[in-house]
Amino acid sequence: MTDSGRLDLFIVSDGTGRTAMQVVEAAMVQFAERDFNVVPYSGVRTSERAEELAQQAADRGAVVFYTFVSQDVRQAMKAACERHLVASVDILGPVLSAMAFHLSSLPSAHPGLMYDSHKEYFDRIDAIDYTLKHDDGARIHELDSADIVVIGVSRVSKSSTCFYLGYRGIRAANVPLVSGREPPEELLALPAHKVVGLTTNPHRLRSVRQARLTSIGVKEIDDYIDREGLAAEIRAANILMTRYGWKQIDVSYKAIEEVAREVLRLLEQNRADGLS
């Protein structure tokens, strides 16, 4: 434990570490008043690496939670933690032993089998989590890790489109284009093919914005729904998209599913062209 009272928790696995992470997170919520620092280590498949991590845990006063399907690495981690006087919990070992005993059979000991068999599901969860964390320009310094970045003025369905894409396993972020401001540098640093601009016509945008104001009980805001202002705002956004070579999709009278399918087609074309 650190001087500040924070407890370091090492999550060590020869696979993705998802199993151990879920178990530890389930325990952490029972100690809501305490401060934890969770440090994941995935793909640990040698005794030497297990020894290194046990030493690091000893230096930091950490607790080690580990899941290994390899009996050799599991035993190496257990022995290393004992040597360095590190508190450790073998999450998967007892379960494997019990099943092996009752089935009179040895486990296959192939790391990552659970992830491989549920890859589509895990990819979807990861994408949805990414999309939630990168909505409306949030965590903009991480844009380069997105599969696609959706841009546009307010109320052109950027978030809805991204959430649909996230459900399809696409890590989608969105960034608003604000009238009178240059796009953020993090957006401009991306390859043009990773950015898609959503545009619409002023009449449709005014209707959507008016509905939004009504839904939240706000009276009309002139700057937000002024026809001439909307036209200028859209025009400025379209000029930016053209200037930086960003693909455009007119969403004026399209359902979210249609817009998302167009984005997916652009992604497929990027992959076919060898772009990533």
C-alpha positions as protocol buffer text, in pm:
chain_id: "A"
residue {
  index: 1
  type: MET
  ca { x: 0 y: 0 z: 0 }
}
residue {
  index: 2
  type: THR
  ca { x: 126 y: 348 z: -85 }
}
residue {
  index: 3
  type: ASP
  ca { x: 183 y: 626 z: 167 }
}
residue {
  index: 4
  type: SER
  ca { x: -142 y: 787 z: 51 }
}
residue {
  index: 5
  type: GLY
  ca { x: -337 y: 477 z: 152 }
}
residue {
  index: 6
  type: ARG
  ca { x: -400 y: 366 z: -203 }
}
residue {
  index: 7
  type: LEU
  ca { x: -369 y: -7 z: -265 }
}
residue {
  index: 8
  type: ASP
  ca { x: -209 y: -126 z: -587 }
}
residue {
  index: 9
  type: LEU
  ca { x: -375 y: -430 z: -743 }
}
residue {
  index: 10
  type: PHE
  ca { x: -182 y: -622 z: -1010 }
}
residue {
  index: 11
  type: ILE
  ca { x: -406 y: -813 z: -1252 }
}
residue {
  index: 12
  type: VAL
  ca { x: -182 y: -1070 z: -1421 }
}
residue {
  index: 13
  type: SER
  ca { x: -290 y: -1312 z: -1692 }
}
residue {
  index: 14
  type: ASP
  ca { x: -155 y: -1518 z: -1979 }
}
residue {
  index: 15
  type: GLY
  ca { x: -464 y: -1413 z: -2177 }
}
residue {
  index: 16
  type: THR
  ca { x: -653 y: -1085 z: -2185 }
}
residue {
  index: 17
  type: GLY
  ca { x: -702 y: -1057 z: -1809 }
}
residue {
  index: 18
  type: ARG
  ca { x: -1075 y: -996 z: -1844 }
}
residue {
  index: 19
  type: THR
  ca { x: -1169 y: -1281 z: -1609 }
}
residue {
  index: 20
  type: ALA
  ca { x: -947 y: -1159 z: -1327 }
}
residue {
  index: 21
  type: MET
  ca { x: -1051 y: -797 z: -1385 }
}
residue {
  index: 22
  type: GLN
  ca { x: -1421 y: -880 z: -1353 }
}
residue {
  index: 23
  type: VAL
  ca { x: -1365 y: -1071 z: -1029 }
}
residue {
  index: 24
  type: VAL
  ca { x: -1153 y: -792 z: -879 }
}
residue {
  index: 25
  type: GLU
  ca { x: -1398 y: -521 z: -985 }
}
residue {
  index: 26
  type: ALA
  ca { x: -1682 y: -717 z: -823 }
}
residue {
  index: 27
  type: ALA
  ca { x: -1483 y: -717 z: -497 }
}
residue {
  index: 28
  type: MET
  ca { x: -1376 y: -351 z: -523 }
}
residue {
  index: 29
  type: VAL
  ca { x: -1733 y: -221 z: -517 }
}
residue {
  index: 30
  type: GLN
  ca { x: -1765 y: -364 z: -167 }
}
residue {
  index: 31
  type: PHE
  ca { x: -1495 y: -121 z: -54 }
}
residue {
  index: 32
  type: ALA
  ca { x: -1627 y: 197 z: -212 }
}
residue {
  index: 33
  type: GLU
  ca { x: -1458 y: 418 z: 46 }
}
residue {
  index: 34
  type: ARG
  ca { x: -1110 y: 286 z: -32 }
}
residue {
  index: 35
  type: ASP
  ca { x: -868 y: 398 z: -304 }
}
residue {
  index: 36
  type: PHE
  ca { x: -738 y: 140 z: -550 }
}
residue {
  index: 37
  type: ASN
  ca { x: -493 y: 152 z: -839 }
}
residue {
  index: 38
  type: VAL
  ca { x: -556 y: -137 z: -1077 }
}
residue {
  index: 39
  type: VAL
  ca { x: -256 y: -229 z: -1294 }
}
residue {
  index: 40
  type: PRO
  ca { x: -326 y: -490 z: -1565 }
}
residue {
  index: 41
  type: TYR
  ca { x: -61 y: -718 z: -1716 }
}
residue {
  index: 42
  type: SER
  ca { x: -188 y: -939 z: -1998 }
}
residue {
  index: 43
  type: GLY
  ca { x: -8 y: -1196 z: -2213 }
}
residue {
  index: 44
  type: VAL
  ca { x: 229 y: -1307 z: -1933 }
}
residue {
  index: 45
  type: ARG
  ca { x: 346 y: -1650 z: -2048 }
}
residue {
  index: 46
  type: THR
  ca { x: 692 y: -1710 z: -1900 }
}
residue {
  index: 47
  type: SER
  ca { x: 821 y: -1785 z: -1553 }
}
residue {
  index: 48
  type: GLU
  ca { x: 1076 y: -1506 z: -1593 }
}
residue {
  index: 49
  type: ARG
  ca { x: 805 y: -1247 z: -1649 }
}
residue {
  index: 50
  type: ALA
  ca { x: 612 y: -1380 z: -1350 }
}
residue {
  index: 51
  type: GLU
  ca { x: 925 y: -1332 z: -1138 }
}
residue {
  index: 52
  type: GLU
  ca { x: 966 y: -972 z: -1260 }
}
residue {
  index: 53
  type: LEU
  ca { x: 609 y: -883 z: -1174 }
}
residue {
  index: 54
  type: ALA
  ca { x: 631 y: -1040 z: -831 }
}
residue {
  index: 55
  type: GLN
  ca { x: 937 y: -825 z: -761 }
}
residue {
  index: 56
  type: GLN
  ca { x: 755 y: -512 z: -880 }
}
residue {
  index: 57
  type: ALA
  ca { x: 457 y: -599 z: -661 }
}
residue {
  index: 58
  type: ALA
  ca { x: 688 y: -638 z: -361 }
}
residue {
  index: 59
  type: ASP
  ca { x: 845 y: -299 z: -427 }
}
residue {
  index: 60
  type: ARG
  ca { x: 503 y: -132 z: -443 }
}
residue {
  index: 61
  type: GLY
  ca { x: 331 y: -328 z: -168 }
}
residue {
  index: 62
  type: ALA
  ca { x: 76 y: -453 z: -421 }
}
residue {
  index: 63
  type: VAL
  ca { x: -159 y: -748 z: -412 }
}
residue {
  index: 64
  type: VAL
  ca { x: -139 y: -980 z: -714 }
}
residue {
  index: 65
  type: PHE
  ca { x: -446 y: -1145 z: -867 }
}
residue {
  index: 66
  type: TYR
  ca { x: -363 y: -1388 z: -1144 }
}
residue {
  index: 67
  type: THR
  ca { x: -523 y: -1622 z: -1395 }
}
residue {
  index: 68
  type: PHE
  ca { x: -300 y: -1870 z: -1580 }
}
residue {
  index: 69
  type: VAL
  ca { x: -408 y: -2175 z: -1775 }
}
residue {
  index: 70
  type: SER
  ca { x: -45 y: -2283 z: -1792 }
}
residue {
  index: 71
  type: GLN
  ca { x: 33 y: -2483 z: -1481 }
}
residue {
  index: 72
  type: ASP
  ca { x: 406 y: -2405 z: -1506 }
}
residue {
  index: 73
  type: VAL
  ca { x: 358 y: -2026 z: -1514 }
}
residue {
  index: 74
  type: ARG
  ca { x: 91 y: -2045 z: -1245 }
}
residue {
  index: 75
  type: GLN
  ca { x: 328 y: -2232 z: -1014 }
}
residue {
  index: 76
  type: ALA
  ca { x: 608 y: -1989 z: -1099 }
}
residue {
  index: 77
  type: MET
  ca { x: 391 y: -1693 z: -1002 }
}
residue {
  index: 78
  type: LYS
  ca { x: 283 y: -1858 z: -678 }
}
residue {
  index: 79
  type: ALA
  ca { x: 645 y: -1940 z: -585 }
}
residue {
  index: 80
  type: ALA
  ca { x: 770 y: -1592 z: -680 }
}
residue {
  index: 81
  type: CYS
  ca { x: 503 y: -1420 z: -470 }
}
residue {
  index: 82
  type: GLU
  ca { x: 591 y: -1641 z: -174 }
}
residue {
  index: 83
  type: ARG
  ca { x: 961 y: -1559 z: -207 }
}
residue {
  index: 84
  type: HIS
  ca { x: 896 y: -1186 z: -222 }
}
residue {
  index: 85
  type: LEU
  ca { x: 632 y: -1200 z: 54 }
}
residue {
  index: 86
  type: VAL
  ca { x: 365 y: -1068 z: -182 }
}
residue {
  index: 87
  type: ALA
  ca { x: -2 y: -1132 z: -111 }
}
residue {
  index: 88
  type: SER
  ca { x: -150 y: -1312 z: -410 }
}
residue {
  index: 89
  type: VAL
  ca { x: -472 y: -1477 z: -522 }
}
residue {
  index: 90
  type: ASP
  ca { x: -488 y: -1755 z: -780 }
}
residue {
  index: 91
  type: ILE
  ca { x: -832 y: -1698 z: -933 }
}
residue {
  index: 92
  type: LEU
  ca { x: -842 y: -1966 z: -1201 }
}
residue {
  index: 93
  type: GLY
  ca { x: -618 y: -2241 z: -1061 }
}
residue {
  index: 94
  type: PRO
  ca { x: -861 y: -2395 z: -806 }
}
residue {
  index: 95
  type: VAL
  ca { x: -1141 y: -2401 z: -1064 }
}
residue {
  index: 96
  type: LEU
  ca { x: -923 y: -2579 z: -1321 }
}
residue {
  index: 97
  type: SER
  ca { x: -805 y: -2829 z: -1058 }
}
residue {
  index: 98
  type: ALA
  ca { x: -1157 y: -2911 z: -945 }
}
residue {
  index: 99
  type: MET
  ca { x: -1282 y: -2963 z: -1299 }
}
residue {
  index: 100
  type: ALA
  ca { x: -977 y: -3171 z: -1394 }
}
residue {
  index: 101
  type: PHE
  ca { x: -1032 y: -3396 z: -1092 }
}
residue {
  index: 102
  type: HIS
  ca { x: -1401 y: -3458 z: -1154 }
}
residue {
  index: 103
  type: LEU
  ca { x: -1360 y: -3499 z: -1530 }
}
residue {
  index: 104
  type: SER
  ca { x: -1045 y: -3710 z: -1501 }
}
residue {
  index: 105
  type: SER
  ca { x: -902 y: -3493 z: -1776 }
}
residue {
  index: 106
  type: LEU
  ca { x: -639 y: -3222 z: -1809 }
}
residue {
  index: 107
  type: PRO
  ca { x: -728 y: -2873 z: -1935 }
}
residue {
  index: 108
  type: SER
  ca { x: -599 y: -2773 z: -2279 }
}
residue {
  index: 109
  type: ALA
  ca { x: -386 y: -2493 z: -2128 }
}
residue {
  index: 110
  type: HIS
  ca { x: -432 y: -2263 z: -2427 }
}
residue {
  index: 111
  type: PRO
  ca { x: -444 y: -1897 z: -2315 }
}
residue {
  index: 112
  type: GLY
  ca { x: -713 y: -1672 z: -2461 }
}
residue {
  index: 113
  type: LEU
  ca { x: -962 y: -1944 z: -2557 }
}
residue {
  index: 114
  type: MET
  ca { x: -1250 y: -1766 z: -2384 }
}
residue {
  index: 115
  type: TYR
  ca { x: -1170 y: -1441 z: -2564 }
}
residue {
  index: 116
  type: ASP
  ca { x: -1137 y: -1618 z: -2900 }
}
residue {
  index: 117
  type: SER
  ca { x: -1472 y: -1793 z: -2859 }
}
residue {
  index: 118
  type: HIS
  ca { x: -1648 y: -1469 z: -2763 }
}
residue {
  index: 119
  type: LYS
  ca { x: -1440 y: -1226 z: -2967 }
}
residue {
  index: 120
  type: GLU
  ca { x: -1732 y: -1058 z: -3138 }
}
residue {
  index: 121
  type: TYR
  ca { x: -1903 y: -996 z: -2803 }
}
residue {
  index: 122
  type: PHE
  ca { x: -1589 y: -860 z: -2636 }
}
residue {
  index: 123
  type: ASP
  ca { x: -1511 y: -639 z: -2936 }
}
residue {
  index: 124
  type: ARG
  ca { x: -1861 y: -495 z: -2916 }
}
residue {
  index: 125
  type: ILE
  ca { x: -1834 y: -422 z: -2544 }
}
residue {
  index: 126
  type: ASP
  ca { x: -1495 y: -259 z: -2597 }
}
residue {
  index: 127
  type: ALA
  ca { x: -1628 y: -47 z: -2884 }
}
residue {
  index: 128
  type: ILE
  ca { x: -1935 y: 69 z: -2690 }
}
residue {
  index: 129
  type: ASP
  ca { x: -1717 y: 161 z: -2392 }
}
residue {
  index: 130
  type: TYR
  ca { x: -1481 y: 352 z: -2620 }
}
residue {
  index: 131
  type: THR
  ca { x: -1768 y: 537 z: -2786 }
}
residue {
  index: 132
  type: LEU
  ca { x: -1918 y: 641 z: -2451 }
}
residue {
  index: 133
  type: LYS
  ca { x: -1583 y: 775 z: -2334 }
}
residue {
  index: 134
  type: HIS
  ca { x: -1519 y: 969 z: -2656 }
}
residue {
  index: 135
  type: ASP
  ca { x: -1855 y: 1132 z: -2710 }
}
residue {
  index: 136
  type: ASP
  ca { x: -1887 y: 1500 z: -2803 }
}
residue {
  index: 137
  type: GLY
  ca { x: -1514 y: 1573 z: -2810 }
}
residue {
  index: 138
  type: ALA
  ca { x: -1429 y: 1402 z: -2480 }
}
residue {
  index: 139
  type: ARG
  ca { x: -1074 y: 1264 z: -2432 }
}
residue {
  index: 140
  type: ILE
  ca { x: -975 y: 1420 z: -2760 }
}
residue {
  index: 141
  type: HIS
  ca { x: -609 y: 1330 z: -2703 }
}
residue {
  index: 142
  type: GLU
  ca { x: -706 y: 966 z: -2770 }
}
residue {
  index: 143
  type: LEU
  ca { x: -865 y: 1020 z: -3112 }
}
residue {
  index: 144
  type: ASP
  ca { x: -586 y: 833 z: -3288 }
}
residue {
  index: 145
  type: SER
  ca { x: -709 y: 507 z: -3131 }
}
residue {
  index: 146
  type: ALA
  ca { x: -1054 y: 538 z: -3293 }
}
residue {
  index: 147
  type: ASP
  ca { x: -1158 y: 333 z: -3595 }
}
residue {
  index: 148
  type: ILE
  ca { x: -1353 y: 634 z: -3720 }
}
residue {
  index: 149
  type: VAL
  ca { x: -1416 y: 990 z: -3601 }
}
residue {
  index: 150
  type: VAL
  ca { x: -1754 y: 1147 z: -3682 }
}
residue {
  index: 151
  type: ILE
  ca { x: -1774 y: 1526 z: -3704 }
}
residue {
  index: 152
  type: GLY
  ca { x: -2042 y: 1787 z: -3770 }
}
residue {
  index: 153
  type: VAL
  ca { x: -2237 y: 2075 z: -3621 }
}
residue {
  index: 154
  type: SER
  ca { x: -2467 y: 2030 z: -3322 }
}
residue {
  index: 155
  type: ARG
  ca { x: -2768 y: 1796 z: -3369 }
}
residue {
  index: 156
  type: VAL
  ca { x: -2665 y: 1615 z: -3687 }
}
residue {
  index: 157
  type: SER
  ca { x: -2687 y: 1275 z: -3510 }
}
residue {
  index: 158
  type: LYS
  ca { x: -2315 y: 1233 z: -3439 }
}
residue {
  index: 159
  type: SER
  ca { x: -2363 y: 1057 z: -3105 }
}
residue {
  index: 160
  type: SER
  ca { x: -2648 y: 834 z: -3225 }
}
residue {
  index: 161
  type: THR
  ca { x: -2448 y: 727 z: -3527 }
}
residue {
  index: 162
  type: CYS
  ca { x: -2144 y: 650 z: -3313 }
}
residue {
  index: 163
  type: PHE
  ca { x: -2346 y: 443 z: -3065 }
}
residue {
  index: 164
  type: TYR
  ca { x: -2489 y: 238 z: -3352 }
}
residue {
  index: 165
  type: LEU
  ca { x: -2137 y: 186 z: -3484 }
}
residue {
  index: 166
  type: GLY
  ca { x: -2018 y: 89 z: -3136 }
}
residue {
  index: 167
  type: TYR
  ca { x: -2283 y: -181 z: -3122 }
}
residue {
  index: 168
  type: ARG
  ca { x: -2137 y: -313 z: -3446 }
}
residue {
  index: 169
  type: GLY
  ca { x: -1791 y: -333 z: -3285 }
}
residue {
  index: 170
  type: ILE
  ca { x: -1655 y: -8 z: -3432 }
}
residue {
  index: 171
  type: ARG
  ca { x: -1460 y: 223 z: -3201 }
}
residue {
  index: 172
  type: ALA
  ca { x: -1622 y: 554 z: -3297 }
}
residue {
  index: 173
  type: ALA
  ca { x: -1552 y: 897 z: -3150 }
}
residue {
  index: 174
  type: ASN
  ca { x: -1727 y: 1220 z: -3237 }
}
residue {
  index: 175
  type: VAL
  ca { x: -1613 y: 1581 z: -3235 }
}
residue {
  index: 176
  type: PRO
  ca { x: -1839 y: 1885 z: -3279 }
}
residue {
  index: 177
  type: LEU
  ca { x: -1755 y: 2154 z: -3532 }
}
residue {
  index: 178
  type: VAL
  ca { x: -1814 y: 2491 z: -3367 }
}
residue {
  index: 179
  type: SER
  ca { x: -1883 y: 2791 z: -3585 }
}
residue {
  index: 180
  type: GLY
  ca { x: -1600 y: 3044 z: -3584 }
}
residue {
  index: 181
  type: ARG
  ca { x: -1343 y: 2799 z: -3445 }
}
residue {
  index: 182
  type: GLU
  ca { x: -1081 y: 2592 z: -3619 }
}
residue {
  index: 183
  type: PRO
  ca { x: -1105 y: 2215 z: -3561 }
}
residue {
  index: 184
  type: PRO
  ca { x: -885 y: 2087 z: -3276 }
}
residue {
  index: 185
  type: GLU
  ca { x: -527 y: 1995 z: -3364 }
}
residue {
  index: 186
  type: GLU
  ca { x: -585 y: 1634 z: -3257 }
}
residue {
  index: 187
  type: LEU
  ca { x: -852 y: 1602 z: -3524 }
}
residue {
  index: 188
  type: LEU
  ca { x: -639 y: 1765 z: -3793 }
}
residue {
  index: 189
  type: ALA
  ca { x: -355 y: 1525 z: -3714 }
}
residue {
  index: 190
  type: LEU
  ca { x: -563 y: 1223 z: -3819 }
}
residue {
  index: 191
  type: PRO
  ca { x: -545 y: 1074 z: -4169 }
}
residue {
  index: 192
  type: ALA
  ca { x: -835 y: 1216 z: -4372 }
}
residue {
  index: 193
  type: HIS
  ca { x: -984 y: 871 z: -4435 }
}
residue {
  index: 194
  type: LYS
  ca { x: -1047 y: 823 z: -4060 }
}
residue {
  index: 195
  type: VAL
  ca { x: -1281 y: 1123 z: -4042 }
}
residue {
  index: 196
  type: VAL
  ca { x: -1641 y: 1138 z: -4165 }
}
residue {
  index: 197
  type: GLY
  ca { x: -1843 y: 1458 z: -4167 }
}
residue {
  index: 198
  type: LEU
  ca { x: -2220 y: 1459 z: -4123 }
}
residue {
  index: 199
  type: THR
  ca { x: -2406 y: 1744 z: -4287 }
}
residue {
  index: 200
  type: THR
  ca { x: -2771 y: 1841 z: -4335 }
}
residue {
  index: 201
  type: ASN
  ca { x: -2988 y: 2117 z: -4476 }
}
residue {
  index: 202
  type: PRO
  ca { x: -3087 y: 2423 z: -4267 }
}
residue {
  index: 203
  type: HIS
  ca { x: -3461 y: 2340 z: -4265 }
}
residue {
  index: 204
  type: ARG
  ca { x: -3403 y: 1991 z: -4128 }
}
residue {
  index: 205
  type: LEU
  ca { x: -3148 y: 2112 z: -3873 }
}
residue {
  index: 206
  type: ARG
  ca { x: -3382 y: 2384 z: -3748 }
}
residue {
  index: 207
  type: SER
  ca { x: -3659 y: 2129 z: -3700 }
}
residue {
  index: 208
  type: VAL
  ca { x: -3432 y: 1895 z: -3505 }
}
residue {
  index: 209
  type: ARG
  ca { x: -3297 y: 2173 z: -3285 }
}
residue {
  index: 210
  type: GLN
  ca { x: -3644 y: 2307 z: -3211 }
}
residue {
  index: 211
  type: ALA
  ca { x: -3755 y: 1958 z: -3107 }
}
residue {
  index: 212
  type: ARG
  ca { x: -3452 y: 1931 z: -2882 }
}
residue {
  index: 213
  type: LEU
  ca { x: -3529 y: 2260 z: -2707 }
}
residue {
  index: 214
  type: THR
  ca { x: -3890 y: 2156 z: -2656 }
}
residue {
  index: 215
  type: SER
  ca { x: -3788 y: 1819 z: -2509 }
}
residue {
  index: 216
  type: ILE
  ca { x: -3572 y: 1982 z: -2242 }
}
residue {
  index: 217
  type: GLY
  ca { x: -3823 y: 2259 z: -2166 }
}
residue {
  index: 218
  type: VAL
  ca { x: -3611 y: 2546 z: -2296 }
}
residue {
  index: 219
  type: LYS
  ca { x: -3757 y: 2843 z: -2480 }
}
residue {
  index: 220
  type: GLU
  ca { x: -3631 y: 2917 z: -2830 }
}
residue {
  index: 221
  type: ILE
  ca { x: -3273 y: 3044 z: -2850 }
}
residue {
  index: 222
  type: ASP
  ca { x: -3237 y: 3272 z: -3151 }
}
residue {
  index: 223
  type: ASP
  ca { x: -2871 y: 3195 z: -3222 }
}
residue {
  index: 224
  type: TYR
  ca { x: -2942 y: 2822 z: -3204 }
}
residue {
  index: 225
  type: ILE
  ca { x: -3230 y: 2807 z: -3453 }
}
residue {
  index: 226
  type: ASP
  ca { x: -3198 y: 3123 z: -3663 }
}
residue {
  index: 227
  type: ARG
  ca { x: -3238 y: 3018 z: -4030 }
}
residue {
  index: 228
  type: GLU
  ca { x: -2964 y: 3237 z: -4169 }
}
residue {
  index: 229
  type: GLY
  ca { x: -2734 y: 3147 z: -3884 }
}
residue {
  index: 230
  type: LEU
  ca { x: -2796 y: 2777 z: -3940 }
}
residue {
  index: 231
  type: ALA
  ca { x: -2721 y: 2810 z: -4309 }
}
residue {
  index: 232
  type: ALA
  ca { x: -2394 y: 2990 z: -4233 }
}
residue {
  index: 233
  type: GLU
  ca { x: -2302 y: 2732 z: -3970 }
}
residue {
  index: 234
  type: ILE
  ca { x: -2359 y: 2441 z: -4208 }
}
residue {
  index: 235
  type: ARG
  ca { x: -2179 y: 2617 z: -4491 }
}
residue {
  index: 236
  type: ALA
  ca { x: -1874 y: 2681 z: -4272 }
}
residue {
  index: 237
  type: ALA
  ca { x: -1867 y: 2317 z: -4160 }
}
residue {
  index: 238
  type: ASN
  ca { x: -1890 y: 2193 z: -4520 }
}
residue {
  index: 239
  type: ILE
  ca { x: -1603 y: 2421 z: -4621 }
}
residue {
  index: 240
  type: LEU
  ca { x: -1387 y: 2268 z: -4345 }
}
residue {
  index: 241
  type: MET
  ca { x: -1476 y: 1916 z: -4454 }
}
residue {
  index: 242
  type: THR
  ca { x: -1380 y: 1994 z: -4812 }
}
residue {
  index: 243
  type: ARG
  ca { x: -1061 y: 2174 z: -4711 }
}
residue {
  index: 244
  type: TYR
  ca { x: -931 y: 1879 z: -4510 }
}
residue {
  index: 245
  type: GLY
  ca { x: -1051 y: 1607 z: -4746 }
}
residue {
  index: 246
  type: TRP
  ca { x: -1305 y: 1456 z: -4507 }
}
residue {
  index: 247
  type: LYS
  ca { x: -1581 y: 1241 z: -4654 }
}
residue {
  index: 248
  type: GLN
  ca { x: -1931 y: 1385 z: -4618 }
}
residue {
  index: 249
  type: ILE
  ca { x: -2267 y: 1219 z: -4561 }
}
residue {
  index: 250
  type: ASP
  ca { x: -2590 y: 1417 z: -4595 }
}
residue {
  index: 251
  type: VAL
  ca { x: -2810 y: 1300 z: -4307 }
}
residue {
  index: 252
  type: SER
  ca { x: -3103 y: 1536 z: -4378 }
}
residue {
  index: 253
  type: TYR
  ca { x: -3373 y: 1269 z: -4415 }
}
residue {
  index: 254
  type: LYS
  ca { x: -3188 y: 949 z: -4330 }
}
residue {
  index: 255
  type: ALA
  ca { x: -3243 y: 714 z: -4039 }
}
residue {
  index: 256
  type: ILE
  ca { x: -2950 y: 650 z: -3804 }
}
residue {
  index: 257
  type: GLU
  ca { x: -2916 y: 298 z: -3941 }
}
residue {
  index: 258
  type: GLU
  ca { x: -2876 y: 431 z: -4295 }
}
residue {
  index: 259
  type: VAL
  ca { x: -2610 y: 680 z: -4191 }
}
residue {
  index: 260
  type: ALA
  ca { x: -2422 y: 414 z: -3994 }
}
residue {
  index: 261
  type: ARG
  ca { x: -2432 y: 176 z: -4291 }
}
residue {
  index: 262
  type: GLU
  ca { x: -2275 y: 442 z: -4510 }
}
residue {
  index: 263
  type: VAL
  ca { x: -1997 y: 488 z: -4254 }
}
residue {
  index: 264
  type: LEU
  ca { x: -1946 y: 112 z: -4244 }
}
residue {
  index: 265
  type: ARG
  ca { x: -1917 y: 105 z: -4623 }
}
residue {
  index: 266
  type: LEU
  ca { x: -1650 y: 375 z: -4604 }
}
residue {
  index: 267
  type: LEU
  ca { x: -1461 y: 169 z: -4346 }
}
residue {
  index: 268
  type: GLU
  ca { x: -1481 y: -139 z: -4565 }
}
residue {
  index: 269
  type: GLN
  ca { x: -1350 y: 61 z: -4859 }
}
residue {
  index: 270
  type: ASN
  ca { x: -1063 y: 191 z: -4646 }
}
residue {
  index: 271
  type: ARG
  ca { x: -968 y: -165 z: -4554 }
}
residue {
  index: 272
  type: ALA
  ca { x: -990 y: -274 z: -4918 }
}
residue {
  index: 273
  type: ASP
  ca { x: -758 y: 12 z: -5008 }
}
residue {
  index: 274
  type: GLY
  ca { x: -512 y: -92 z: -4735 }
}
residue {
  index: 275
  type: LEU
  ca { x: -588 y: 210 z: -4517 }
}
residue {
  index: 276
  type: SER
  ca { x: -621 y: 180 z: -4139 }
}
